[in-house]
Amino acid sequence: MLLYFHTVDERDRIALLTYNTSVKQHFGLLEATAENKQIFKDAISPITAEGRTNLCDGLMKGMCLPL
């Protein structure tokens, strides 16, 4: 996941959602500024796998984020 941050720049927008049994939106679409990328890195660091893999709801929630 951290490798992803080397491929985005300020023209891109990124959001963070996690899913297991349920879906959690940590934050919506933000510009991929250096400051926001650090916020993302700090937010994904403590994420661990747990529960079940509710991929469908994760995809649906991500697709419904406002552009």
ZIGIQUI-V372503 format. One record per residue. N is the residue number from 1. BURIAL is 1 if it has 9 or more other C-alpha atoms within 8 Angstrom, else 0. D_CENTER is the distance of its C-alpha to the mean C-alpha in Angstrom with 1 decimal. Layout:
BEGIN
n->{N,N}
burial->{BURIAL,BURIAL}
d_center->{D_CENTER,D_CENTER}
END
This chain:
BEGIN
n->{1,2,3,4,5,6,7,8,9,10,11,12,13,14,15,16,17,18,19,20,21,22,23,24,25,26,27,28,29,30,31,32,33,34,35,36,37,38,39,40,41,42,43,44,45,46,47,48,49,50,51,52,53,54,55,56,57,58,59,60,61,62,63,64,65,66,67}
burial->{0,0,0,0,0,0,0,1,0,1,0,0,1,1,1,1,1,1,1,1,0,0,1,0,0,0,0,1,1,0,1,1,0,0,0,1,1,0,0,1,1,0,0,0,0,0,0,0,0,0,0,0,0,1,0,0,1,1,0,0,1,0,0,0,0,0,0}
d_center->{9.6,11.3,13.5,10.9,11.3,14.9,14.6,13.1,15.3,16.0,16.7,13.1,10.3,6.6,4.2,1.8,4.4,6.8,10.2,13.7,16.7,14.7,11.3,9.7,7.7,7.2,7.5,8.1,8.7,10.1,12.4,11.6,14.6,15.5,15.1,11.6,10.7,12.6,10.9,7.5,9.9,11.6,8.9,8.0,11.8,13.1,10.9,13.6,14.5,16.6,18.0,17.9,15.6,15.1,13.5,15.3,14.0,10.3,11.3,13.4,11.2,8.7,12.1,13.4,11.3,14.1,14.6}
END
